[in-house]
Amino acid sequence: MNEQTKKSIAETLHMKIQTPWIWLVVVLTICLTALFYVSQKPQVAVYSQYVKSLCDYQYADASLMRSMERVRSGYEVDSAVVLAQMMTLREVALSFDAGIQKLEQAGFSAPPAASVSLFKSSVLAKVSCLQRYLSERSAWIDELENVYRLMEMGSSDVDLALVRKLDSARAGYAVLPDGLMLPEAFNKRVVSLFQKNLDLYDAWNQFNNDKTLSASDELLHFFQMENVKEISLSGKIPLAFYFLSLVLLLATFFFIFKSNKD
């Protein structure tokens, strides 16, 4: 290929590049490529995964609190199972925090750091309180059973009002031994039981609240809204894709027609 031919080709290309239609084709091609890239990002699947994770957390939390209600009332409960439930909540909180950091690094929308931190700290604090409560309440129930046995051995000296108050304390209510006729044989043990029950009543109220539920609801609402946005966007992408494809096709025809005419 001689120099004149090369120069002719270069001039032709230069002239074609200066044509507005070629730039329209290029821009439309870039837009279609960008749309395809956006459509391939798995935002919906990712956000749905976090929605499921938070729903699973709330179910696990409710299940654990039902077990703790049985612990509180002195029903036979496998402590190993309850501890496993606590560890599940703890692992969810830690893995959720780590997952949000990866989510941000991947360029996805993430909830406010303060909300994530509140959820994590609330869950960890709750699990810590639950562990202490489980241990102390189980020991309290054992001591209560010992007092019941002592009362059975000296039933003639037992005040029925004392029995009713002990039953109320076992149910988790805050009661005091005021006005009771306490047998001398186990006076101090009964007073100690009532005092410890008051402490456990306060400890129960520290974690039997909606703090962790509210924190998880806030995060759940965020991911649900992001999910809705992505689903809405995903529904619009095909329409934009078809429109731009049609415009690209027409622009290509016009470019070819104009090139042949020139």
C-alpha positions, 0 to 999 in steps of 0.5 A: 500500500503506497503513501497516497493510498494511506493518506486517502484512507486517513483523510476518509476516516478523519472526515467520517469521524467529524460526522455527527452521526458517528459520534451519536453511534459511539455515545449510544454504544457507550450508553448501552454498555453502561446499561448492560453493566448496571443490569448485571450488578446483583443489588437486588440479590444482595439486599434481599440477602440482608433482609432475610438475615435480619428477619432470621435474626428477629425470629432467633431473638423471639425464640431465645426470649421464649426459652428465657421465659422458661428459664425465668419461671424455673421450667426445665430447660437445656442450658446448652441449647439456650447458650447456643441460641445466644451465640447465634445472636452474637454471631449474627451481629458480628457477621452483619457488621463485617458484611456491611463493611464489605458492602461499602467496599463493593460500592453498594448502598449501606445503612448509616454506620451509627445504625449498624454500630447501635445494632451490634452493641445492643445485641452484644450487650443483650447477649452478655446480660442473658448469659449472666441472667441464665447462670444466676437465675438457674442458681436462684431456682436451685436455692428456691427448690432447697427452701421448698424442701425445708418448708415441706420438712417443717410444714406446720411452721410455714405461712401460706402467704410465704408460699404464695410470695415465693411462687410469685417470685418464681414467676418473675414478679418483684415481691418483698417478704414484708409482713410474713412470718418467716421460720427461724430455721431458714429466715436468712435464706428466704430473705436472701432469695427475695432480695436476689429475685429483685436483682434478677427482676431488674436484670430481666428488664435490662434486656426484655425490651425492644432496643435490639428489635428497634435497631434491627427494624431500622436496618431492615427498613433500609434494606427493604427500601433499597430492594424496592428501588433496585427492583423499580430500576431493574424494571426500567432498564429493559425499556431504556435498553430497547429504546437506545437500541432502536435509536442506535439502529436508526442512527446506524442506518442514517450514518450508512445512508449519508456515507453512501450519499456522500 
